Amino acid sequence: MRKVLVLAAALPLLLTAACSSSDDSGSSGTRKVVYIQGMSGIPFYQTVACGATEQAKQDGVEFSYQGASEWDVAKQTQIVDAVVASKPDAIMISVTDTKAMIGPLTKAKAAGIPIIGIDDNLQDDSVMETFIQSDSIEGGKLAGKKMGELLKGTGEVMALNNTPGTPIGDARVEGFKQGIAEFPGIKFLGVQYTQNATAKAANIASTTAGSNTKLTGIFGVTTNNTEGAVTGIREAGKTGQIKVIGYDTSDPIVESLKNGGADALVVQYPFGEGKEGIKSAQKIWKGESVPKKQSSPFVVATKENLNTPEVQEYIYKMQCS
């Protein structure tokens, strides 16, 4: 029996959350897909799992997911090795590192397990059968244009990112710079790095807001950076004065959008990515061709459109319905 492993961008340690989505899980002939999250407890990855769970139930595929409790290559590697030993029919994965995860996933491929990337590809393009990802530059550009509109084309802005050299984060920042470039009156102050820690993002935002009276906008490149930016701006007493645009959502971020702590969010479609991961596994099993890259759409959420059906379909969730 072939097994598919879905790997998600990893966050450190083996806090595993497993969910079986097949009524006859474990029965002879049932195909199995495992999704490896980049990190457990992250709304994006949980929403991917919810979408995959729904599609797997519909199609009679056995599905489960797990992820480390922190963003850590070594811990994600441990999970990959354990999943490969369990011989799934496919793996979906959100990798924590596009280079370091080549070795572990090459071993999975050598074991005959198709690899489906969620949210990123590896630097070695030959390992994954397909990867499903939104265009990070385009998403960043949407954020930059929205920032320019909110600031009416003038001001000083900065970005909060996880670590230097992360392809997705760097692409979002590049897109953001392209977006604000359409507004010559806006000055980009550069990027500060937070190691994906909300508290550090809050401290940077608060300190910068207090020391630079010209700061008018912050772009949070990831969920934790956006939450930190909102907190830091509030601590500096400048909520509403400094615009915050985030990438991705969480319950606290959505609440911030409602109460004015955040001003706009670029929202991906992880629920749809999870569904496409399961569909792709089934095509691979049948020997059908699957594009190497599959694109996923965005919406820009604001306080005004948040409750519309279109935007609500994109909002991330921690509990599957």
C-alpha positions in Angstrom: 0.0 0.0 0.0 1.4 3.4 -1.0 1.1 6.2 1.5 1.0 9.9 1.0 2.7 12.2 3.5 1.7 15.9 3.7 4.3 18.0 5.4 3.6 21.4 6.7 6.0 24.2 7.6 7.4 23.1 10.9 7.2 24.6 14.4 9.1 22.8 17.1 8.2 20.0 19.2 6.2 16.9 19.0 3.0 18.4 20.2 1.0 16.2 17.9 -2.7 16.6 17.1 -4.1 13.6 15.2 -7.4 13.5 13.5 -8.7 10.6 11.6 -11.2 11.5 8.8 -12.2 8.1 7.5 -15.1 6.1 8.9 -13.1 2.9 8.2 -9.7 4.1 9.1 -7.2 1.4 9.3 -9.3 -1.0 7.2 -7.7 -2.8 4.3 -7.5 -0.8 1.1 -8.0 2.6 2.7 -5.4 5.1 1.5 -3.7 7.2 4.2 -2.4 10.8 4.1 -0.5 12.4 6.9 0.0 16.2 7.1 3.0 17.5 9.0 2.5 21.0 10.1 5.2 23.6 10.3 4.2 24.1 13.9 1.2 23.1 16.0 -1.2 25.6 17.4 -0.9 28.0 14.4 -4.2 29.0 12.8 -2.9 28.7 9.2 -1.7 25.1 9.6 -4.8 24.1 11.6 -7.0 25.5 8.8 -5.1 23.5 6.3 -5.8 20.4 8.4 -9.5 21.3 8.6 -9.8 21.6 4.8 -8.0 18.3 4.3 -10.2 16.6 6.9 -13.3 17.7 5.1 -12.1 16.5 1.7 -10.8 13.2 3.1 -14.1 12.4 4.7 -15.9 13.2 1.5 -13.5 10.9 -0.5 -13.0 8.1 2.0 -9.4 8.8 2.6 -7.8 8.3 6.1 -6.2 11.5 7.2 -4.2 12.6 10.2 -2.0 15.5 11.1 0.7 16.5 13.6 3.3 19.1 14.2 6.0 20.2 16.6 5.2 22.7 19.3 7.9 25.1 18.1 9.5 26.1 14.8 12.5 23.7 14.7 14.1 21.8 11.8 15.4 19.0 14.0 12.0 18.4 15.6 10.3 18.4 12.2 12.8 16.0 11.0 12.0 13.6 13.9 8.3 13.8 12.9 9.1 13.1 9.3 11.2 10.1 10.1 8.5 8.7 12.4 5.8 9.3 9.8 7.8 7.6 7.0 8.3 4.6 9.3 4.5 4.3 9.6 4.3 4.0 5.8 1.5 6.4 4.8 0.4 6.6 1.2 1.2 10.3 0.9 2.7 13.1 3.0 1.5 16.7 3.0 4.1 19.0 4.6 4.7 22.6 5.4 8.5 22.7 5.7 10.3 24.7 8.3 13.4 25.0 6.1 13.5 24.7 2.3 17.1 23.4 2.3 17.4 21.5 5.6 14.3 19.4 4.9 15.6 18.1 1.5 17.4 15.1 3.1 14.5 13.8 5.3 12.0 14.2 2.5 14.3 12.6 -0.1 14.3 9.5 2.1 10.5 9.6 2.2 10.4 9.8 -1.6 12.9 6.9 -1.9 10.5 4.9 0.3 7.8 5.4 -2.4 5.8 8.1 -0.5 4.6 11.0 -2.6 5.4 14.4 -1.0 2.9 17.3 -1.3 4.1 20.7 -0.2 1.8 23.1 1.5 2.9 26.7 1.5 6.4 26.2 0.1 8.6 24.1 -2.1 12.1 22.8 -1.4 15.2 24.2 -3.0 15.6 20.8 -4.7 12.6 20.9 -7.1 12.7 17.2 -7.7 11.6 16.0 -4.3 8.0 17.1 -4.1 5.4 15.9 -6.5 3.6 19.2 -6.2 3.4 22.2 -3.9 0.3 24.4 -3.2 1.1 28.0 -2.3 -0.2 31.5 -2.6 2.1 34.0 -4.4 4.0 35.7 -1.5 5.2 38.6 -3.6 1.7 39.3 -4.8 0.3 39.1 -1.2 3.0 41.5 0.0 2.2 43.8 -2.8 -1.5 43.8 -1.8 -0.4 44.8 1.7 1.8 47.6 0.4 -0.9 49.0 -1.8 -3.4 48.9 1.1 -0.9 50.6 3.4 -0.3 53.4 0.8 -4.1 53.9 0.5 -4.6 54.1 4.3 -1.7 56.5 4.7 -2.9 58.6 1.8 0.5 58.2 0.1 2.7 59.7 2.9 4.5 58.5 6.0 7.2 56.2 7.3 6.7 52.4 7.5 8.5 49.3 8.7 8.1 45.5 8.5 8.4 42.8 11.1 9.6 39.5 9.8 10.8 36.2 11.5 14.4 35.7 10.4 16.6 36.8 7.5 16.8 34.5 4.5 13.4 32.9 4.9 12.0 32.7 1.3 8.4 33.2 2.1 8.9 36.1 4.5 11.5 37.7 2.3 9.1 37.5 -0.7 6.3 39.1 1.3 8.6 42.0 2.2 9.7 42.4 -1.4 6.1 42.5 -2.5 5.3 45.0 0.2 8.2 47.3 -1.0 6.8 47.0 -4.6 3.4 47.9 -3.4 4.4 51.1 -1.4 6.7 52.1 -4.3 3.6 53.3 -6.0 3.4 56.0 -3.3 6.6 58.1 -3.6 5.7 59.9 -0.4 6.1 56.8 1.7 9.5 56.0 3.2 10.4 52.4 4.0 12.5 52.1 7.1 13.4 48.5 6.5 12.8 45.2 8.3 13.4 44.1 11.9 13.5 40.5 12.9 11.6 38.8 15.7 12.4 35.0 15.5 8.6 34.6 15.2 8.2 35.6 18.8 5.1 37.7 19.6 6.7 39.3 22.7 9.8 40.4 20.7 7.6 41.8 17.9 5.6 43.8 20.5 8.8 45.2 22.1 10.2 46.3 18.7 6.9 47.9 17.7 6.5 49.7 21.0 10.1 50.9 21.1 10.1 52.1 17.5 6.8 53.9 17.9 8.1 55.6 21.0 11.4 56.7 19.4 10.2 57.7 15.9 7.4 60.2 15.9 7.2 59.9 12.1 6.3 56.1 12.1 2.9 55.7 10.6 2.7 52.1 9.6 3.8 48.5 10.4 3.6 45.5 8.2 3.4 42.2 10.1 4.8 39.5 7.8 3.4 36.6 9.9 0.7 36.0 12.4 2.9 36.4 15.5 4.4 39.5 14.1 1.0 41.1 13.5 -0.2 40.2 17.0 3.0 41.7 18.4 2.7 44.9 16.3 -0.9 45.4 17.6 0.2 44.9 21.2 3.3 47.1 20.8 1.4 50.0 19.3 -1.2 49.7 22.0 1.5 49.8 24.7 2.9 52.9 23.0 -0.5 54.6 23.2 -0.7 55.0 19.4 -3.5 52.7 18.4 -5.2 54.2 15.4 -2.3 56.6 14.8 0.0 53.9 13.4 -1.6 51.7 10.8 -1.1 47.9 11.1 -1.4 45.6 8.2 -1.0 41.9 8.8 -0.5 38.7 6.8 -2.7 35.8 7.9 -5.2 35.8 10.7 -5.8 34.5 14.2 -8.7 35.0 16.7 -6.8 37.9 18.4 -6.0 39.5 15.1 -9.6 39.3 13.9 -10.6 40.9 17.2 -8.0 43.6 16.6 -9.5 44.3 13.1 -12.9 44.7 14.7 -11.8 47.1 17.4 -9.3 49.2 15.3 -6.0 47.7 16.6 -5.3 46.4 13.1 -6.4 48.1 9.9 -6.3 45.4 7.2 -5.2 41.7 6.7 -3.9 39.9 3.7 -5.6 36.5 4.1 -4.6 33.3 2.3 -6.9 30.3 1.7 -5.4 27.5 3.7 -8.7 25.6 3.9 -8.7 25.3 0.1 -5.0 24.3 0.2 -5.8 21.4 2.5 -8.6 20.3 0.2 -6.3 20.5 -2.8 -3.7 18.5 -1.0 -6.0 15.5 -0.6 -7.3 15.9 -4.2 -3.7 15.9 -5.4 -2.8 12.8 -3.5 -5.6 10.9 -5.2 -4.6 12.1 -8.6 -1.0 10.9 -7.9 -2.3 7.5 -6.8 -4.2 7.2 -10.1 -1.1 8.1 -12.1 -2.6 11.4 -13.3 -0.4 14.4 -13.9 -0.4 17.1 -11.2 1.2 20.6 -11.8 4.4 21.1 -10.0 3.0 24.4 -8.5 -0.6 25.0 -7.7 -1.6 28.6 -6.8 -3.9 29.6 -4.0 -5.9 33.0 -3.9 -6.1 35.8 -1.3 -8.6 38.3 0.0 -7.9 41.6 1.8 -10.0 41.8 5.0 -11.0 45.0 6.6 -13.4 46.0 9.4 -15.9 46.9 6.7 -15.9 43.6 4.7 -15.0 41.1 7.5 -18.4 39.7 7.9 -19.2 39.2 4.3 -19.5 35.5 3.1 -16.6 35.8 0.7 -14.1 37.0 3.4 -15.5 34.6 6.1 -14.7 31.6 3.9 -11.0 32.7 4.1 -10.8 33.4 7.9 -8.6 30.8 9.7 -10.0 28.5 12.3 -8.5 26.5 15.2 -11.5 24.2 15.5 -12.8 22.2 12.5 -16.6 22.3 12.0 
